[in-house]
């Protein structure tokens, strides 16, 4: 599957899960499940943001953006973190003002188990293909989906405890406690995401000299090109490489493009940390 196809599939899964959670949360008056459904809607929105950012992020470097469009990934993840924070506020509001009246039943239990299975599939898809395509966006989306998976595990725990509520003190409302715990967890995740991506937007990390030396050695093997300048910038987990090369006078455009294509593929296969490569002939 291609990168965008994976994101579209996970987007469909997240939308279906969110609708099911919201509907059954309202039907069974399960406030923790309603709160969880809102987080699933954020998962859906995250996938849409990922599709847009992925298209922009792959554009070649130019005079306006000499180091490419890699920072769009930080911005999209920052937006996701901000949305999560807003969801935390909503869940906290629900904790204070929504009075749930959950009555545990087998239908609801089976539904929660099915949702957990779907979310596990989504997390694995995003993780596996995120590593395959070296996509920071997909890896971040996997983290967000994993957050949703954990929150659904909390929903299952609240459901089980609610079934045992008659054995607990009357003053304890398990459903409301679940909403509060979910709000705290969402706040923690969102703040962590915001801080990490603000750093990426504001500063460029130092170059990786080890990768630079590795690329220089590989370029020395390509007789048709002479390396004039190289810059390597860390983009979150991965690195972007920007090179200026001098070509031989008798090198045709067709042959140059073929060499460039092979060189990019070779460098990426040799070092899995390299995400983007931009080569400019001078």
C-alpha positions as CSV (number, residue, x, y, z in Angstrom):
1,X,0.0,0.0,0.0
2,X,1.0,3.6,-0.6
3,X,1.4,6.1,2.2
4,X,-1.7,8.1,1.5
5,X,-3.8,4.9,1.0
6,X,-2.8,3.8,4.6
7,X,-3.9,7.2,6.0
8,X,-7.2,7.0,4.1
9,X,-7.9,3.5,5.5
10,X,-7.1,4.5,9.1
11,X,-9.2,7.7,8.6
12,X,-12.2,5.6,7.6
13,X,-11.7,3.3,10.6
14,X,-11.4,6.3,13.0
15,X,-14.6,7.9,11.7
16,X,-16.6,4.7,12.1
17,X,-15.3,4.1,15.6
18,X,-16.0,7.7,16.6
19,X,-19.6,7.6,15.4
20,X,-20.2,4.2,17.1
21,X,-18.7,5.5,20.4
22,X,-20.8,8.7,20.4
23,X,-24.1,6.9,19.5
24,X,-23.7,4.2,22.1
25,X,-22.4,6.6,24.7
26,X,-25.6,8.7,24.3
27,X,-27.9,5.6,24.1
28,X,-26.4,4.0,27.3
29,X,-25.7,7.3,29.1
30,X,-22.0,6.5,29.4
31,X,-20.2,9.8,29.9
32,X,-16.7,8.2,29.7
33,X,-17.5,6.7,26.3
34,X,-18.9,10.0,25.0
35,X,-15.6,11.7,26.1
36,X,-13.7,8.9,24.3
37,X,-15.7,9.4,21.1
38,X,-14.6,13.0,20.9
39,X,-11.0,11.9,21.0
40,X,-11.7,9.4,18.2
41,X,-13.0,12.4,16.1
42,X,-9.7,14.1,16.7
43,X,-8.0,10.9,15.4
44,X,-10.1,11.4,12.2
45,X,-9.2,15.1,11.9
46,X,-5.5,14.1,12.5
47,X,-5.6,11.8,9.5
48,X,-7.1,14.6,7.3
49,X,-4.3,17.0,8.5
50,X,-1.7,14.2,7.7
51,X,-2.9,13.9,4.1
52,X,-2.6,17.6,3.5
53,X,0.7,18.0,5.3
54,X,2.1,14.9,3.5
55,X,1.4,16.5,0.1
56,X,3.0,19.8,1.1
57,X,6.0,18.3,2.9
58,X,7.1,16.4,-0.2
59,X,7.6,19.5,-2.3
60,X,11.2,20.2,-3.4
61,X,13.3,22.9,-1.9
62,X,13.3,26.2,-3.7
63,X,14.6,29.8,-3.3
64,X,11.8,30.7,-0.8
65,X,12.3,27.5,1.2
66,X,15.9,26.4,0.6
67,X,15.6,23.6,3.2
68,X,12.3,22.3,1.9
69,X,8.9,22.1,3.5
70,X,9.8,19.7,6.3
71,X,8.6,22.0,9.1
72,X,5.0,21.5,7.9
73,X,5.2,18.2,9.8
74,X,6.0,20.0,13.0
75,X,3.1,22.4,12.4
76,X,0.6,19.7,11.7
77,X,1.6,17.8,14.8
78,X,1.4,21.0,16.8
79,X,-2.2,21.5,15.5
80,X,-3.0,18.0,16.6
81,X,-1.6,18.7,20.0
82,X,-3.7,21.9,20.3
83,X,-6.9,20.0,19.3
84,X,-6.2,17.4,21.9
85,X,-5.8,20.1,24.5
86,X,-9.2,21.5,23.6
87,X,-10.7,18.0,23.9
88,X,-9.2,17.8,27.4
89,X,-11.1,20.9,28.3
90,X,-14.3,19.5,26.8
91,X,-13.9,16.2,28.8
92,X,-13.3,18.2,32.0
93,X,-16.4,20.3,31.3
94,X,-18.4,17.0,30.9
95,X,-17.0,15.8,34.2
96,X,-18.5,18.7,36.1
97,X,-21.8,19.1,34.2
98,X,-22.9,15.8,32.6
99,X,-24.6,13.2,34.9
100,X,-24.2,9.8,33.4
101,X,-26.5,6.9,34.3
102,X,-24.7,3.9,33.0
103,X,-26.3,0.5,33.2
104,X,-23.7,-2.2,32.1
105,X,-25.0,-4.8,29.6
106,X,-23.5,-7.4,27.2
107,X,-24.1,-5.4,24.0
108,X,-22.0,-2.5,25.3
109,X,-19.3,-4.9,26.4
110,X,-19.0,-6.6,23.0
111,X,-19.0,-3.2,21.3
112,X,-16.0,-2.0,23.4
113,X,-14.1,-5.2,22.6
114,X,-14.7,-4.7,18.9
115,X,-13.5,-1.0,19.1
116,X,-10.3,-2.1,20.9
117,X,-9.6,-4.6,18.1
118,X,-10.2,-1.9,15.4
119,X,-8.0,0.6,17.2
120,X,-5.2,-2.0,17.5
121,X,-5.3,-2.6,13.8
122,X,-5.1,1.2,13.2
123,X,-2.1,1.6,15.5
124,X,-0.2,-1.3,13.9
125,X,-0.9,-0.1,10.4
126,X,0.3,3.5,11.1
127,X,3.4,2.2,13.1
128,X,4.5,-0.4,10.5
129,X,3.9,1.8,7.4
130,X,5.3,4.9,9.2
131,X,8.6,3.1,9.7
132,X,8.5,1.7,6.2
133,X,7.9,5.1,4.6
134,X,9.9,6.9,7.3
135,X,6.9,9.2,7.8
136,X,7.1,11.3,11.0
137,X,3.4,12.2,10.4
138,X,2.3,8.6,10.4
139,X,4.3,7.8,13.5
140,X,2.8,10.8,15.3
141,X,-0.7,9.7,14.1
142,X,0.1,6.2,15.5
143,X,0.9,7.8,18.8
144,X,-2.4,9.7,18.7
145,X,-4.2,6.4,17.8
146,X,-2.4,4.6,20.6
147,X,-3.6,7.3,23.0
148,X,-7.2,6.6,21.8
149,X,-6.6,2.9,22.2
150,X,-5.4,3.4,25.8
151,X,-8.4,5.7,26.6
152,X,-10.7,2.9,25.2
153,X,-9.0,0.5,27.6
154,X,-9.9,3.0,30.4
155,X,-13.5,2.9,29.1
156,X,-13.5,-0.9,29.4
157,X,-12.1,-0.7,32.9
158,X,-14.8,1.8,33.9
159,X,-17.4,-0.4,32.4
160,X,-16.2,-3.4,34.4
161,X,-16.0,-1.4,37.6
162,X,-19.5,0.0,37.0
163,X,-20.8,-3.6,36.8
164,X,-19.4,-4.0,40.3
165,X,-20.7,-0.6,41.5
166,X,-23.2,-2.2,43.9
167,X,-20.3,-3.4,46.0
168,X,-18.8,0.1,46.2
169,X,-19.8,3.0,48.4
170,X,-22.8,4.9,47.1
171,X,-20.9,8.2,47.0
172,X,-18.5,6.9,44.3
173,X,-19.5,7.5,40.7
174,X,-17.1,5.3,38.6
175,X,-18.2,6.9,35.3
176,X,-17.4,10.4,36.5
177,X,-14.0,9.3,37.9
178,X,-13.3,7.7,34.4
179,X,-14.0,11.1,32.7
180,X,-11.7,12.9,35.0
181,X,-8.9,10.4,34.5
182,X,-9.3,10.6,30.8
183,X,-9.2,14.4,30.9
184,X,-5.9,14.3,32.8
185,X,-4.4,11.8,30.4
186,X,-5.4,13.8,27.3
187,X,-4.0,17.0,28.8
188,X,-0.7,15.2,29.5
189,X,-0.5,13.8,25.9
190,X,-1.4,17.1,24.3
191,X,1.1,19.2,26.3
192,X,3.9,16.7,25.6
193,X,3.1,16.9,21.9
194,X,2.9,20.7,21.8
195,X,6.2,21.2,23.6
196,X,8.0,18.7,21.4
197,X,6.8,20.2,18.1
198,X,7.2,23.9,19.2
199,X,10.9,23.1,19.6
200,X,11.0,21.7,16.1
201,X,9.3,24.8,14.6
202,X,11.5,27.4,16.5
203,X,14.9,25.8,16.1
204,X,16.9,23.7,13.7
205,X,18.9,20.9,15.4
206,X,22.6,20.6,14.8
207,X,23.8,18.7,11.8
208,X,24.8,15.1,12.0
209,X,28.4,15.0,11.0
210,X,28.5,11.2,10.9
211,X,25.8,11.1,8.2
212,X,27.5,13.9,6.4
213,X,30.8,12.0,6.2
214,X,28.9,8.9,5.1
215,X,27.3,10.8,2.2
216,X,30.5,12.4,1.2
217,X,32.2,9.0,0.9
218,X,29.3,7.8,-1.3
219,X,29.4,10.8,-3.5
220,X,33.1,10.2,-4.1
221,X,32.1,6.9,-5.8
222,X,30.0,8.8,-8.4
223,X,32.5,10.0,-11.0
224,X,29.9,12.1,-12.9
225,X,29.3,14.4,-9.9
226,X,31.4,16.6,-7.7
227,X,30.0,17.6,-4.3
228,X,30.2,21.4,-3.8
229,X,28.1,21.8,-0.7
230,X,26.0,19.7,1.7
231,X,23.7,20.5,4.6
232,X,22.0,18.0,6.9
233,X,19.1,19.2,9.1
234,X,17.4,17.1,11.7
235,X,13.6,17.0,11.3
236,X,12.3,15.4,14.5
237,X,13.2,11.7,14.3
238,X,14.7,11.8,10.8
239,X,17.2,13.9,8.7
240,X,16.8,16.0,5.6
241,X,19.8,16.2,3.2
242,X,20.4,19.2,0.9
243,X,23.3,19.0,-1.6
244,X,24.7,21.1,-4.4
245,X,26.7,19.1,-7.0
246,X,28.8,20.1,-10.1
247,X,28.2,17.9,-13.1
248,X,30.6,17.0,-15.9
249,X,30.2,19.0,-19.1
250,X,29.3,16.0,-21.3
251,X,26.6,14.7,-18.9
252,X,23.1,14.8,-20.5
253,X,20.0,15.8,-18.6
254,X,18.5,12.3,-19.0
255,X,21.6,10.6,-17.6
256,X,21.9,13.2,-14.8
257,X,18.3,12.5,-13.7
258,X,18.9,8.8,-13.7
259,X,22.1,9.2,-11.6
260,X,20.2,11.5,-9.2
261,X,17.3,8.9,-8.8
262,X,19.7,6.0,-8.1
263,X,21.8,8.1,-5.7
264,X,18.7,9.1,-3.6
265,X,17.5,5.6,-3.5
266,X,20.9,4.3,-2.5
267,X,21.5,6.9,0.3
268,X,18.0,6.2,1.8
269,X,18.5,2.5,1.7
270,X,22.0,2.8,3.3
271,X,20.8,5.0,6.1
272,X,17.2,4.6,7.4
273,X,17.4,8.0,9.2
274,X,17.4,9.9,6.0
275,X,13.9,11.0,5.1
276,X,14.3,13.8,2.4
277,X,17.1,14.3,-0.1
278,X,17.3,17.4,-2.4
279,X,20.0,17.6,-5.0
280,X,20.7,20.9,-6.9
281,X,23.1,20.9,-9.9
282,X,25.2,24.0,-10.1
